[in-house]
């Protein structure tokens, strides 16, 4: 069965592995929030912030993927909010990457290989 056929039969089956990692993120949605990821994949991430963002909203997210003590600029991306749910200290959000600045997609993928 093709990949598209699998997605139709199993619509909630994920195409990418979710890595349970805590990475610092800055979320820009008219307001600015600093948060930590709960998980990250090549397709998106989840994070918790005090505010509720509706599904479909576009937000800018900077993901800090530096290793050890080496300081690197964040991966700059635009994401679409795909779900929101009550969290422990705010609202948990799931966001799908829609675009990346510069070499962000490649840098994130390289980081995930070692996550």
N, C-alpha and C positions, 0 to 999 in steps of 0.2 A: 504494500500500500504506500502511496506517495506521502510526503510530509504534509501536503495540503489535506489529503484524505484523513490522515491521523488527527489533524487539528479539527476537522469537521466531526469526526467520531468522538473525539475526546477534547472538547473545547477548552477545558481547564488544564490540559496538559501543558506544561511549560517547555518551551523550546530551549531554554538556557538554564544551566545549573545556578541555583541561588547560593551564594557564599555568605555564610553567617559571619559577617565581619563588622567591626565598629570603625567606621571612618568618619572623620569630621567633615561636615558639609555646611555650606552657607546657602540658605534658601531665600531667594528674592522674589517676592510676589506683591509688590507695592509696599510691603513691610519686609524687614530683613530679620532672619532667624539663623542662629547657629545651632546645629543639632548633630546627632550621631546616627549613622545608618544602623539598621537591624540586619539588613542583607543587601547584597549587590550582585547583579548579573550583567552580562553584556547587553541586556535589553532594558534594564531599569534598576531601581533601588527602592527601599522603603526607609522612612524616617519618621520621627515624632516631633511635632512642634506645638506650641500653645494654641495656635489658630487653626480653624477649620478651612480647608481649601476644597471647593466643590470639584467633583469629577469633571474632566474636560478642560479645567483651567490650565494654562501654560505658565510655567515658572522657570526661572533661571536657577540652576543649581551648580555650585562649585564644589567639586569632590577633591579632597586632599588625599592623594595616594602616595605621598612621600614614604620612602623606606628608611628605616634606622634614623640616623641623624642627618641624612642628606635632605636639605630643603629644596623642594621643587614647587613650581607654580601649580595651582589646582587645575584639575580637568574642568573646563567650563562647558556646560551643557544646558540645553533647554529640554524640559520634560513636560509631559502631559500627565496630570493627575488622573489615575484610573480607579482608585478607591480610597476611601477614608473611613476610619473606625476609631471609636473611643480608645485611648491609650491610658497608661498609668498617670501621666502628667500632662496630657493634652490630647491631640488627635494624631493617630498613626496614619500615614499616607503611603500609598503605593504609586510610584511614578514611572512612566515609560520614557526612555530617551527618545527625543525626536530629532535633535541635531547636536553637533559638537563643534566647538571652536578649534581651529588649527588641527593639531595631531591628537586631540583628546581621546578619540575613539580608540586609536592604536595604543596610547599610553594606558588607558583603562584596561583594555584586553590583555596587555602584557602584564599588568599588575595582577589581574585575576588568575593568570596562569600559575602564579606562585602563592595565591591566597589559600 
